[in-house]
Amino acid sequence: MSMNLELNPRLAVKYKSLSQKARVMTESWVSENLYCPACFADSLESLRAGKKVTDFTCSGCDENFQLKSKSHSFGRSVVNSAYAPKIKAIRSGRNPNYLFLQYSLSDYCVHELFLVPRYFMTPSLVEERRPLNSTARRSGWIGSNILLGNLPLEARIGIVASGVEIPKNTVRAEWNRFLFLRDQSISSRGWLSDILKTVRMLNNKIFTLEDVYTFESDLAVLHPHNKHIRPKIRQQLQLLRNKGVVEFLGRGRYRLKD
């Protein structure tokens, strides 16, 4: 069954805040339309309000999801929930997957929806915000930003694009493609993600090891505790080759697979 991409504005009539209106409409839409990308469950279960890092869960595979919604495109940085619980969840492996939903106020329809799987998330992708000042209702509270701009293209799994639903089997295939990251350490996940982003920045499906080496100084900044950047680059490319993400063509040449 196809998704109904229309939001229901009647659900938000009693709310004055635009953020509250958006929350009610989009959370209701997810409950009624979204399936689990990680298994064959046809729906997600909404959790009680106030849970620190989770909005929805799947009863079939226990994957959790947090929803962010906006009426315009998501930029490189997205304001998110409290910093400390988020970092704790990532380090313990209990962080949720993130849903990013863009809707239109002109027609109350979902125009874009993409998923960032939890196995792509590392502490370096979460930015600590300044504590709220003393006059704020939650004085001292520290929020966070998710640095979407630091993620590789592969970390964004499209579910709805330009107002068109992407087939379920495509979404689930993309989920499974990088599922091996779930078994990697946080450090390894960070390296693999950064190497993928670096390869994408080359803007060419066929690239050389020397091409990736040109980003050595940038990778050294991202991983200051590693003093052997080039061996690490070769190691991560070998892992991506073993997992079928890139193909080794010989003589230091690689091809990025679709």
C-alpha positions as protocol buffer text, in pm:
chain_id: "A"
residue {
  index: 1
  type: MET
  ca { x: 0 y: 0 z: 0 }
}
residue {
  index: 2
  type: SER
  ca { x: 130 y: 345 z: -94 }
}
residue {
  index: 3
  type: MET
  ca { x: 189 y: 616 z: 162 }
}
residue {
  index: 4
  type: ASN
  ca { x: -56 y: 900 z: 202 }
}
residue {
  index: 5
  type: LEU
  ca { x: 181 y: 1196 z: 190 }
}
residue {
  index: 6
  type: GLU
  ca { x: -78 y: 1443 z: 321 }
}
residue {
  index: 7
  type: LEU
  ca { x: -53 y: 1573 z: 677 }
}
residue {
  index: 8
  type: ASN
  ca { x: -370 y: 1634 z: 878 }
}
residue {
  index: 9
  type: PRO
  ca { x: -379 y: 2002 z: 990 }
}
residue {
  index: 10
  type: ARG
  ca { x: -700 y: 1942 z: 1189 }
}
residue {
  index: 11
  type: LEU
  ca { x: -493 y: 1759 z: 1450 }
}
residue {
  index: 12
  type: ALA
  ca { x: -307 y: 2081 z: 1531 }
}
residue {
  index: 13
  type: VAL
  ca { x: -600 y: 2324 z: 1559 }
}
residue {
  index: 14
  type: LYS
  ca { x: -581 y: 2355 z: 1938 }
}
residue {
  index: 15
  type: TYR
  ca { x: -209 y: 2436 z: 1940 }
}
residue {
  index: 16
  type: LYS
  ca { x: -68 y: 2789 z: 1904 }
}
residue {
  index: 17
  type: SER
  ca { x: 302 y: 2715 z: 1868 }
}
residue {
  index: 18
  type: LEU
  ca { x: 415 y: 2633 z: 1513 }
}
residue {
  index: 19
  type: SER
  ca { x: 661 y: 2379 z: 1650 }
}
residue {
  index: 20
  type: GLN
  ca { x: 385 y: 2206 z: 1846 }
}
residue {
  index: 21
  type: LYS
  ca { x: 159 y: 2203 z: 1539 }
}
residue {
  index: 22
  type: ALA
  ca { x: 439 y: 2049 z: 1333 }
}
residue {
  index: 23
  type: ARG
  ca { x: 516 y: 1790 z: 1599 }
}
residue {
  index: 24
  type: VAL
  ca { x: 155 y: 1673 z: 1628 }
}
residue {
  index: 25
  type: MET
  ca { x: 99 y: 1653 z: 1252 }
}
residue {
  index: 26
  type: THR
  ca { x: 426 y: 1483 z: 1162 }
}
residue {
  index: 27
  type: GLU
  ca { x: 427 y: 1235 z: 1452 }
}
residue {
  index: 28
  type: SER
  ca { x: 73 y: 1134 z: 1360 }
}
residue {
  index: 29
  type: TRP
  ca { x: 176 y: 1093 z: 997 }
}
residue {
  index: 30
  type: VAL
  ca { x: 470 y: 867 z: 1089 }
}
residue {
  index: 31
  type: SER
  ca { x: 245 y: 653 z: 1311 }
}
residue {
  index: 32
  type: GLU
  ca { x: -7 y: 608 z: 1032 }
}
residue {
  index: 33
  type: ASN
  ca { x: 220 y: 573 z: 730 }
}
residue {
  index: 34
  type: LEU
  ca { x: 577 y: 475 z: 803 }
}
residue {
  index: 35
  type: TYR
  ca { x: 704 y: 117 z: 807 }
}
residue {
  index: 36
  type: CYS
  ca { x: 1022 y: -16 z: 965 }
}
residue {
  index: 37
  type: PRO
  ca { x: 1320 y: 8 z: 726 }
}
residue {
  index: 38
  type: ALA
  ca { x: 1514 y: -253 z: 927 }
}
residue {
  index: 39
  type: CYS
  ca { x: 1267 y: -543 z: 906 }
}
residue {
  index: 40
  type: PHE
  ca { x: 935 y: -633 z: 746 }
}
residue {
  index: 41
  type: ALA
  ca { x: 712 y: -464 z: 1005 }
}
residue {
  index: 42
  type: ASP
  ca { x: 451 y: -244 z: 838 }
}
residue {
  index: 43
  type: SER
  ca { x: 431 y: 20 z: 1112 }
}
residue {
  index: 44
  type: LEU
  ca { x: 616 y: 194 z: 1394 }
}
residue {
  index: 45
  type: GLU
  ca { x: 482 y: 238 z: 1745 }
}
residue {
  index: 46
  type: SER
  ca { x: 471 y: 587 z: 1895 }
}
residue {
  index: 47
  type: LEU
  ca { x: 629 y: 613 z: 2240 }
}
residue {
  index: 48
  type: ARG
  ca { x: 517 y: 828 z: 2531 }
}
residue {
  index: 49
  type: ALA
  ca { x: 608 y: 1196 z: 2515 }
}
residue {
  index: 50
  type: GLY
  ca { x: 914 y: 1308 z: 2707 }
}
residue {
  index: 51
  type: LYS
  ca { x: 1137 y: 1012 z: 2632 }
}
residue {
  index: 52
  type: LYS
  ca { x: 1489 y: 1150 z: 2609 }
}
residue {
  index: 53
  type: VAL
  ca { x: 1615 y: 1027 z: 2274 }
}
residue {
  index: 54
  type: THR
  ca { x: 1337 y: 819 z: 2114 }
}
residue {
  index: 55
  type: ASP
  ca { x: 999 y: 890 z: 1951 }
}
residue {
  index: 56
  type: PHE
  ca { x: 911 y: 560 z: 1781 }
}
residue {
  index: 57
  type: THR
  ca { x: 1000 y: 194 z: 1809 }
}
residue {
  index: 58
  type: CYS
  ca { x: 949 y: -118 z: 1599 }
}
residue {
  index: 59
  type: SER
  ca { x: 787 y: -409 z: 1782 }
}
residue {
  index: 60
  type: GLY
  ca { x: 933 y: -648 z: 1525 }
}
residue {
  index: 61
  type: CYS
  ca { x: 1305 y: -576 z: 1564 }
}
residue {
  index: 62
  type: ASP
  ca { x: 1324 y: -327 z: 1855 }
}
residue {
  index: 63
  type: GLU
  ca { x: 1486 y: -54 z: 1643 }
}
residue {
  index: 64
  type: ASN
  ca { x: 1416 y: 294 z: 1780 }
}
residue {
  index: 65
  type: PHE
  ca { x: 1366 y: 617 z: 1586 }
}
residue {
  index: 66
  type: GLN
  ca { x: 1375 y: 988 z: 1662 }
}
residue {
  index: 67
  type: LEU
  ca { x: 1190 y: 1231 z: 1436 }
}
residue {
  index: 68
  type: LYS
  ca { x: 1295 y: 1580 z: 1331 }
}
residue {
  index: 69
  type: SER
  ca { x: 1062 y: 1779 z: 1108 }
}
residue {
  index: 70
  type: LYS
  ca { x: 1085 y: 2119 z: 937 }
}
residue {
  index: 71
  type: SER
  ca { x: 894 y: 2318 z: 677 }
}
residue {
  index: 72
  type: HIS
  ca { x: 1216 y: 2381 z: 481 }
}
residue {
  index: 73
  type: SER
  ca { x: 1526 y: 2189 z: 383 }
}
residue {
  index: 74
  type: PHE
  ca { x: 1764 y: 2052 z: 645 }
}
residue {
  index: 75
  type: GLY
  ca { x: 2103 y: 2221 z: 646 }
}
residue {
  index: 76
  type: ARG
  ca { x: 2444 y: 2104 z: 756 }
}
residue {
  index: 77
  type: SER
  ca { x: 2349 y: 2128 z: 1125 }
}
residue {
  index: 78
  type: VAL
  ca { x: 2019 y: 2031 z: 1288 }
}
residue {
  index: 79
  type: VAL
  ca { x: 1916 y: 2134 z: 1639 }
}
residue {
  index: 80
  type: ASN
  ca { x: 1838 y: 1828 z: 1845 }
}
residue {
  index: 81
  type: SER
  ca { x: 1773 y: 1704 z: 2198 }
}
residue {
  index: 82
  type: ALA
  ca { x: 1983 y: 1713 z: 2517 }
}
residue {
  index: 83
  type: TYR
  ca { x: 2353 y: 1660 z: 2459 }
}
residue {
  index: 84
  type: ALA
  ca { x: 2450 y: 1433 z: 2750 }
}
residue {
  index: 85
  type: PRO
  ca { x: 2181 y: 1162 z: 2699 }
}
residue {
  index: 86
  type: LYS
  ca { x: 2254 y: 1156 z: 2326 }
}
residue {
  index: 87
  type: ILE
  ca { x: 2629 y: 1104 z: 2372 }
}
residue {
  index: 88
  type: LYS
  ca { x: 2567 y: 840 z: 2640 }
}
residue {
  index: 89
  type: ALA
  ca { x: 2329 y: 655 z: 2409 }
}
residue {
  index: 90
  type: ILE
  ca { x: 2578 y: 659 z: 2118 }
}
residue {
  index: 91
  type: ARG
  ca { x: 2865 y: 532 z: 2333 }
}
residue {
  index: 92
  type: SER
  ca { x: 2653 y: 254 z: 2477 }
}
residue {
  index: 93
  type: GLY
  ca { x: 2511 y: 154 z: 2138 }
}
residue {
  index: 94
  type: ARG
  ca { x: 2155 y: 245 z: 2236 }
}
residue {
  index: 95
  type: ASN
  ca { x: 2114 y: 555 z: 2021 }
}
residue {
  index: 96
  type: PRO
  ca { x: 1810 y: 573 z: 1792 }
}
residue {
  index: 97
  type: ASN
  ca { x: 1793 y: 601 z: 1417 }
}
residue {
  index: 98
  type: TYR
  ca { x: 1708 y: 953 z: 1298 }
}
residue {
  index: 99
  type: LEU
  ca { x: 1419 y: 1048 z: 1068 }
}
residue {
  index: 100
  type: PHE
  ca { x: 1435 y: 1387 z: 896 }
}
residue {
  index: 101
  type: LEU
  ca { x: 1102 y: 1497 z: 752 }
}
residue {
  index: 102
  type: GLN
  ca { x: 1045 y: 1809 z: 541 }
}
residue {
  index: 103
  type: TYR
  ca { x: 687 y: 1919 z: 483 }
}
residue {
  index: 104
  type: SER
  ca { x: 522 y: 2208 z: 302 }
}
residue {
  index: 105
  type: LEU
  ca { x: 297 y: 2463 z: 472 }
}
residue {
  index: 106
  type: SER
  ca { x: 130 y: 2543 z: 140 }
}
residue {
  index: 107
  type: ASP
  ca { x: -18 y: 2199 z: 81 }
}
residue {
  index: 108
  type: TYR
  ca { x: 55 y: 2019 z: 412 }
}
residue {
  index: 109
  type: CYS
  ca { x: 232 y: 1735 z: 235 }
}
residue {
  index: 110
  type: VAL
  ca { x: 550 y: 1545 z: 308 }
}
residue {
  index: 111
  type: HIS
  ca { x: 804 y: 1646 z: 42 }
}
residue {
  index: 112
  type: GLU
  ca { x: 1123 y: 1485 z: 172 }
}
residue {
  index: 113
  type: LEU
  ca { x: 1194 y: 1213 z: 426 }
}
residue {
  index: 114
  type: PHE
  ca { x: 1529 y: 1051 z: 484 }
}
residue {
  index: 115
  type: LEU
  ca { x: 1673 y: 824 z: 749 }
}
residue {
  index: 116
  type: VAL
  ca { x: 2018 y: 833 z: 909 }
}
residue {
  index: 117
  type: PRO
  ca { x: 2080 y: 486 z: 1058 }
}
residue {
  index: 118
  type: ARG
  ca { x: 2217 y: 474 z: 1410 }
}
residue {
  index: 119
  type: TYR
  ca { x: 2521 y: 278 z: 1297 }
}
residue {
  index: 120
  type: PHE
  ca { x: 2648 y: 589 z: 1116 }
}
residue {
  index: 121
  type: MET
  ca { x: 2632 y: 802 z: 1430 }
}
residue {
  index: 122
  type: THR
  ca { x: 2944 y: 876 z: 1636 }
}
residue {
  index: 123
  type: PRO
  ca { x: 3007 y: 1132 z: 1913 }
}
residue {
  index: 124
  type: SER
  ca { x: 3197 y: 1356 z: 1668 }
}
residue {
  index: 125
  type: LEU
  ca { x: 2873 y: 1406 z: 1473 }
}
residue {
  index: 126
  type: VAL
  ca { x: 2702 y: 1558 z: 1777 }
}
residue {
  index: 127
  type: GLU
  ca { x: 2789 y: 1917 z: 1865 }
}
residue {
  index: 128
  type: GLU
  ca { x: 2741 y: 2048 z: 2218 }
}
residue {
  index: 129
  type: ARG
  ca { x: 2543 y: 2370 z: 2237 }
}
residue {
  index: 130
  type: ARG
  ca { x: 2586 y: 2646 z: 2492 }
}
residue {
  index: 131
  type: PRO
  ca { x: 2389 y: 2604 z: 2818 }
}
residue {
  index: 132
  type: LEU
  ca { x: 2067 y: 2802 z: 2838 }
}
residue {
  index: 133
  type: ASN
  ca { x: 2116 y: 3126 z: 3029 }
}
residue {
  index: 134
  type: SER
  ca { x: 1993 y: 3195 z: 3381 }
}
residue {
  index: 135
  type: THR
  ca { x: 1671 y: 3361 z: 3264 }
}
residue {
  index: 136
  type: ALA
  ca { x: 1557 y: 3061 z: 3061 }
}
residue {
  index: 137
  type: ARG
  ca { x: 1289 y: 2828 z: 3192 }
}
residue {
  index: 138
  type: ARG
  ca { x: 1536 y: 2538 z: 3176 }
}
residue {
  index: 139
  type: SER
  ca { x: 1840 y: 2733 z: 3289 }
}
residue {
  index: 140
  type: GLY
  ca { x: 2166 y: 2545 z: 3235 }
}
residue {
  index: 141
  type: TRP
  ca { x: 2012 y: 2288 z: 2999 }
}
residue {
  index: 142
  type: ILE
  ca { x: 2255 y: 2183 z: 2725 }
}
residue {
  index: 143
  type: GLY
  ca { x: 2121 y: 2087 z: 2386 }
}
residue {
  index: 144
  type: SER
  ca { x: 2293 y: 1944 z: 2081 }
}
residue {
  index: 145
  type: ASN
  ca { x: 2327 y: 1976 z: 1706 }
}
residue {
  index: 146
  type: ILE
  ca { x: 2350 y: 1684 z: 1466 }
}
residue {
  index: 147
  type: LEU
  ca { x: 2617 y: 1768 z: 1207 }
}
residue {
  index: 148
  type: LEU
  ca { x: 2448 y: 1632 z: 896 }
}
residue {
  index: 149
  type: GLY
  ca { x: 2707 y: 1802 z: 678 }
}
residue {
  index: 150
  type: ASN
  ca { x: 2977 y: 1572 z: 816 }
}
residue {
  index: 151
  type: LEU
  ca { x: 2798 y: 1255 z: 704 }
}
residue {
  index: 152
  type: PRO
  ca { x: 2863 y: 1077 z: 374 }
}
residue {
  index: 153
  type: LEU
  ca { x: 2585 y: 1058 z: 117 }
}
residue {
  index: 154
  type: GLU
  ca { x: 2542 y: 688 z: 198 }
}
residue {
  index: 155
  type: ALA
  ca { x: 2429 y: 779 z: 551 }
}
residue {
  index: 156
  type: ARG
  ca { x: 2111 y: 938 z: 415 }
}
residue {
  index: 157
  type: ILE
  ca { x: 1858 y: 674 z: 314 }
}
residue {
  index: 158
  type: GLY
  ca { x: 1578 y: 836 z: 116 }
}
residue {
  index: 159
  type: ILE
  ca { x: 1220 y: 731 z: 194 }
}
residue {
  index: 160
  type: VAL
  ca { x: 1036 y: 1017 z: 21 }
}
residue {
  index: 161
  type: ALA
  ca { x: 1212 y: 1233 z: -239 }
}
residue {
  index: 162
  type: SER
  ca { x: 1058 y: 1539 z: -407 }
}
residue {
  index: 163
  type: GLY
  ca { x: 712 y: 1429 z: -298 }
}
residue {
  index: 164
  type: VAL
  ca { x: 751 y: 1075 z: -434 }
}
residue {
  index: 165
  type: GLU
  ca { x: 767 y: 763 z: -219 }
}
residue {
  index: 166
  type: ILE
  ca { x: 1076 y: 546 z: -271 }
}
residue {
  index: 167
  type: PRO
  ca { x: 995 y: 172 z: -291 }
}
residue {
  index: 168
  type: LYS
  ca { x: 1022 y: -18 z: 37 }
}
residue {
  index: 169
  type: ASN
  ca { x: 1257 y: -279 z: -106 }
}
residue {
  index: 170
  type: THR
  ca { x: 1499 y: -4 z: -212 }
}
residue {
  index: 171
  type: VAL
  ca { x: 1491 y: 156 z: 133 }
}
residue {
  index: 172
  type: ARG
  ca { x: 1547 y: -176 z: 309 }
}
residue {
  index: 173
  type: ALA
  ca { x: 1828 y: -270 z: 69 }
}
residue {
  index: 174
  type: GLU
  ca { x: 2003 y: 58 z: 151 }
}
residue {
  index: 175
  type: TRP
  ca { x: 1960 y: -12 z: 523 }
}
residue {
  index: 176
  type: ASN
  ca { x: 2120 y: -355 z: 486 }
}
residue {
  index: 177
  type: ARG
  ca { x: 2403 y: -232 z: 264 }
}
residue {
  index: 178
  type: PHE
  ca { x: 2591 y: -74 z: 554 }
}
residue {
  index: 179
  type: LEU
  ca { x: 2451 y: -283 z: 835 }
}
residue {
  index: 180
  type: PHE
  ca { x: 2803 y: -421 z: 892 }
}
residue {
  index: 181
  type: LEU
  ca { x: 2889 y: -87 z: 1056 }
}
residue {
  index: 182
  type: ARG
  ca { x: 2676 y: -191 z: 1353 }
}
residue {
  index: 183
  type: ASP
  ca { x: 2940 y: -446 z: 1450 }
}
residue {
  index: 184
  type: GLN
  ca { x: 3228 y: -199 z: 1425 }
}
residue {
  index: 185
  type: SER
  ca { x: 3371 y: 4 z: 1711 }
}
residue {
  index: 186
  type: ILE
  ca { x: 3276 y: 371 z: 1738 }
}
residue {
  index: 187
  type: SER
  ca { x: 3625 y: 467 z: 1619 }
}
residue {
  index: 188
  type: SER
  ca { x: 3603 y: 236 z: 1317 }
}
residue {
  index: 189
  type: ARG
  ca { x: 3257 y: 365 z: 1227 }
}
residue {
  index: 190
  type: GLY
  ca { x: 3391 y: 718 z: 1236 }
}
residue {
  index: 191
  type: TRP
  ca { x: 3681 y: 628 z: 1009 }
}
residue {
  index: 192
  type: LEU
  ca { x: 3465 y: 441 z: 759 }
}
residue {
  index: 193
  type: SER
  ca { x: 3218 y: 729 z: 746 }
}
residue {
  index: 194
  type: ASP
  ca { x: 3496 y: 984 z: 693 }
}
residue {
  index: 195
  type: ILE
  ca { x: 3659 y: 776 z: 420 }
}
residue {
  index: 196
  type: LEU
  ca { x: 3325 y: 740 z: 240 }
}
residue {
  index: 197
  type: LYS
  ca { x: 3270 y: 1114 z: 260 }
}
residue {
  index: 198
  type: THR
  ca { x: 3624 y: 1177 z: 132 }
}
residue {
  index: 199
  type: VAL
  ca { x: 3571 y: 944 z: -164 }
}
residue {
  index: 200
  type: ARG
  ca { x: 3244 y: 1121 z: -245 }
}
residue {
  index: 201
  type: MET
  ca { x: 3423 y: 1457 z: -237 }
}
residue {
  index: 202
  type: LEU
  ca { x: 3648 y: 1334 z: -520 }
}
residue {
  index: 203
  type: ASN
  ca { x: 3334 y: 1344 z: -736 }
}
residue {
  index: 204
  type: ASN
  ca { x: 3446 y: 1048 z: -944 }
}
residue {
  index: 205
  type: LYS
  ca { x: 3344 y: 685 z: -921 }
}
residue {
  index: 206
  type: ILE
  ca { x: 3696 y: 575 z: -1016 }
}
residue {
  index: 207
  type: PHE
  ca { x: 3967 y: 709 z: -788 }
}
residue {
  index: 208
  type: THR
  ca { x: 4319 y: 629 z: -676 }
}
residue {
  index: 209
  type: LEU
  ca { x: 4481 y: 578 z: -339 }
}
residue {
  index: 210
  type: GLU
  ca { x: 4684 y: 894 z: -405 }
}
residue {
  index: 211
  type: ASP
  ca { x: 4358 y: 1086 z: -453 }
}
residue {
  index: 212
  type: VAL
  ca { x: 4248 y: 987 z: -102 }
}
residue {
  index: 213
  type: TYR
  ca { x: 4593 y: 1067 z: 37 }
}
residue {
  index: 214
  type: THR
  ca { x: 4539 y: 1433 z: -59 }
}
residue {
  index: 215
  type: PHE
  ca { x: 4292 y: 1450 z: 231 }
}
residue {
  index: 216
  type: GLU
  ca { x: 4548 y: 1317 z: 478 }
}
residue {
  index: 217
  type: SER
  ca { x: 4574 y: 1645 z: 671 }
}
residue {
  index: 218
  type: ASP
  ca { x: 4193 y: 1677 z: 696 }
}
residue {
  index: 219
  type: LEU
  ca { x: 4163 y: 1322 z: 828 }
}
residue {
  index: 220
  type: ALA
  ca { x: 4441 y: 1391 z: 1077 }
}
residue {
  index: 221
  type: VAL
  ca { x: 4237 y: 1679 z: 1219 }
}
residue {
  index: 222
  type: LEU
  ca { x: 3930 y: 1456 z: 1250 }
}
residue {
  index: 223
  type: HIS
  ca { x: 4132 y: 1178 z: 1415 }
}
residue {
  index: 224
  type: PRO
  ca { x: 4403 y: 1356 z: 1616 }
}
residue {
  index: 225
  type: HIS
  ca { x: 4497 y: 1048 z: 1819 }
}
residue {
  index: 226
  type: ASN
  ca { x: 4594 y: 846 z: 1512 }
}
residue {
  index: 227
  type: LYS
  ca { x: 4950 y: 909 z: 1395 }
}
residue {
  index: 228
  type: HIS
  ca { x: 4938 y: 663 z: 1104 }
}
residue {
  index: 229
  type: ILE
  ca { x: 4683 y: 816 z: 870 }
}
residue {
  index: 230
  type: ARG
  ca { x: 4792 y: 656 z: 542 }
}
residue {
  index: 231
  type: PRO
  ca { x: 4793 y: 297 z: 676 }
}
residue {
  index: 232
  type: LYS
  ca { x: 4451 y: 366 z: 826 }
}
residue {
  index: 233
  type: ILE
  ca { x: 4322 y: 490 z: 491 }
}
residue {
  index: 234
  type: ARG
  ca { x: 4441 y: 169 z: 323 }
}
residue {
  index: 235
  type: GLN
  ca { x: 4286 y: -41 z: 600 }
}
residue {
  index: 236
  type: GLN
  ca { x: 3945 y: 126 z: 567 }
}
residue {
  index: 237
  type: LEU
  ca { x: 3946 y: 100 z: 187 }
}
residue {
  index: 238
  type: GLN
  ca { x: 4023 y: -271 z: 221 }
}
residue {
  index: 239
  type: LEU
  ca { x: 3728 y: -313 z: 459 }
}
residue {
  index: 240
  type: LEU
  ca { x: 3499 y: -123 z: 220 }
}
residue {
  index: 241
  type: ARG
  ca { x: 3626 y: -348 z: -60 }
}
residue {
  index: 242
  type: ASN
  ca { x: 3556 y: -661 z: 145 }
}
residue {
  index: 243
  type: LYS
  ca { x: 3202 y: -537 z: 210 }
}
residue {
  index: 244
  type: GLY
  ca { x: 3137 y: -468 z: -158 }
}
residue {
  index: 245
  type: VAL
  ca { x: 3116 y: -88 z: -125 }
}
residue {
  index: 246
  type: VAL
  ca { x: 3423 y: -23 z: -343 }
}
residue {
  index: 247
  type: GLU
  ca { x: 3594 y: -241 z: -601 }
}
residue {
  index: 248
  type: PHE
  ca { x: 3973 y: -267 z: -628 }
}
residue {
  index: 249
  type: LEU
  ca { x: 4082 y: -228 z: -990 }
}
residue {
  index: 250
  type: GLY
  ca { x: 4454 y: -280 z: -934 }
}
residue {
  index: 251
  type: ARG
  ca { x: 4758 y: -49 z: -920 }
}
residue {
  index: 252
  type: GLY
  ca { x: 4607 y: 169 z: -650 }
}
residue {
  index: 253
  type: ARG
  ca { x: 4282 y: 231 z: -839 }
}
residue {
  index: 254
  type: TYR
  ca { x: 3932 y: 184 z: -696 }
}
residue {
  index: 255
  type: ARG
  ca { x: 3574 y: 216 z: -816 }
}
residue {
  index: 256
  type: LEU
  ca { x: 3286 y: 327 z: -592 }
}
residue {
  index: 257
  type: LYS
  ca { x: 2991 y: 93 z: -642 }
}
residue {
  index: 258
  type: ASP
  ca { x: 2633 y: 218 z: -659 }
}
